[in-house]
Amino acid sequence: MSGAQSHRMRRRNGASKMIRKLSSLFLASFLLASGTLGQSTFGGIVGVVRDPAQGAVAGTQLLLTSLDDNTQRTGTTDENGAFEFINLKPGRYELAVRATGFADFKLSSIQLDARQTLRLDVPLKLSTSTQSIEVSGAAGPVINTENGTIGDTKNFQQLTSLPVLRIESWFHLDRVWALALIGCNLD
C-alpha cells in the first residue's frame, strides 16, 4: 500500500468517525429537547355526583365557571355519575350542579393549580321543594390521589427570589455536555 493510499484511508476513517460523533450529538440533542414538548400548565377537575344513599346520579347538569376570567364550561355526568373537566387554566372556579329531584348544589372558591387533577365528589340531597345548597370557603390542603404528578405554584415574588445560574455558566455546561457526548478530551 502506497503512502497516498494510506493517507486517503486514514482521512476516510476520520471523516466517518466525525459523522458518527455528530449524528450521536444530534440524536442526543433531539431526544433531550423532545422531552420538553409534553410540558403543560393545564389542570383538571374530576368527580362523582352521588345521592344520599351513595348511589351515582346519571345525567346531572354541571356548570363550571372560572372566577378569574368569567368563562363557563358545561358538562353532564355519565351513567356512573362521573364527570370531568380537562385542560383547565390554573385559577379559581365555581361548580354548580343541578339534577331533577335534588336540591341545587354550588361549590365556590375551588382553587386549581398548574398540572393538578382535583377530585370533587358532589353529595346531593333530596329536594321536596325548590331549594339550593351552597358551599363556600377555601378548602384545606389538597392531596393529589389521581396520578403521580407533583406540582407547585409560585407567585411572582417567589419566582424572582429563586437562585438562577448566570448565562455564562449555562454556556460552559453546554460545551462540557457536547464534548462529553462526542468523546473529546478536555486536555
N, C-alpha and C positions, 0 to 999 in steps of 0.2 A: 504494500500500500504506500503510495507516494505521500509526501508531506502535504500537498494541496488537498488530496482526498481526505486525509486525516483531519485537516483544518475544517473542511466542509462538514464532516461528520460531527465534530465537536460543536460546531456552530448550530447545526440542526438539532442536536440533543439539548443544547442550551435553550434554544427557542421553544422546544416542546415543553421543557421544564417551566419556562416562564409562562407559557399558555396555561399549563395545568395550575400553576400558582394563582394566576389572575382569575381563572374560572372558579377556583375554590373561594377566592376572596369575594367574587361577585355572588356566588351561591350563598355564602355565609351572610353577606350584607342583605340579600333579598329575604332570607329566612328571618333574620332579626327584625327587619323593617315590616314584614308581613304580620308579625305578632301585634303591632300597634294598631292595625286597622280594625280590630274587633273591639276596641275600647268604646264604651258608651256611657253617657251620664244619665240615661233614662232609667226609670224605675217602674214598678207595677203595684197594683192593689188587687188582691185575690181574697176570696172568702166564700162562705156558705150561708144562705139565709135559712133559718130554722124556725119552726113553730114552737109553742110552749112544751110540747111533748118531744122535742128534739128531732122531729121529722123534717125532711127537706121540703122547702116551698118552691115548687117549679113555677116558672112564668112570672116571677116577681119583676116589676119595673124598677130600674135603678137610674139615678141621675147623679153623676159625679161632676162637681163644679170646682174649678180652680179659683181659690180666693185671691191669688196673685194677679191673674190676667183675665178673670171672669169668663173663661171658656168652659163649655159644658160637653160632657160625653154621656151618652145613654147606653144602657145595657139591659139584658134580660137574663134571669137565671135559667140554667138548663134543667133537665129532668131530675138532676141530683141536688138542685138548689144552689149550684156553684156559679160563681161569676168571676170575671177577671177583666181588669183594665190594664193594658200593657202600653209600653212606650210613653210613659208619663214623664213630664218635666219635674225635676225636684221642686218642692214648694208645699204650700198649704192647700188642703182640699176639704170639701164638704160632701158627704154622701147622703142622699135622700132615697128612701126605699118605700115603695107602695105596692101592696098586694090586696086583692079582694078578700074581705072578711077579717082583715088585720088592721091594727092601728098603724098610721103612718109613722115611719122611723127616720130620724135625721141625726147624723153624727157629724159634728162640727170640729174644727181645729185638728184635722188629720195632718200630720207633718210627714212628708215623704222625702227621703234623702236620695242622693245620687246612687244609682245601682242597687237600690233597696227593693225587695219584694215584700210588701207589707200585707200581713194576713189580718182581715177584719171579718170575723164571723158575726152575723146580724141576728139577734134574738127578737122575733116578732111576738107581739101579744095580740090575743083575740080582741076584736072590737065589737061592742054591742051597739055603739052609736059612732058618730063621727068624732074621732079623737086622734091626736098625734102625740108622739113621744120624741122629744129632742134631747140628745145627749151632747153636752158641750164641755169644753175644758181641755187642757193639754193632757195627753196620755203620758204615762210614765215611760221609762226606757223600754225600747222595743228590741227583742231578741229575734234575729232572723232564723226561722226554722224551715224556710222554704228551699234554700240552697246553700252552698258553701261560700258564697260571696262575702268578702269582708270589705266594708266601705266606711268612709268617714267624710263628713262635710266640714269644711273650714270657711270661716268668714274672711273678709279682706284683710283685717288686722292680723289674723293668724297666718295667712299666706305670706304677707310681706315680712313677717318676723322669722320665717324659716331660713335656715342657713343655706346658702347657694354657692356652688363651685364657680370660680371665676372662669370666664370663657377660655382663657389661655390654658387652664387645666383640662378642659374638655378636648381641646385640640391635641394636647400632649397624650391624653388617654386614647384618643382616636388613632394616633400614629402608632402607639405601642400595640394596640389591638390589631391593626392592619399588619404590622411587622410580624407579630406572633402567628397570624393566620398564614402568611406566605412562607414562614420558616426562616426569615432572615435573622442574622445575628445582630445584636445591638453594639458589638465591638467596633 
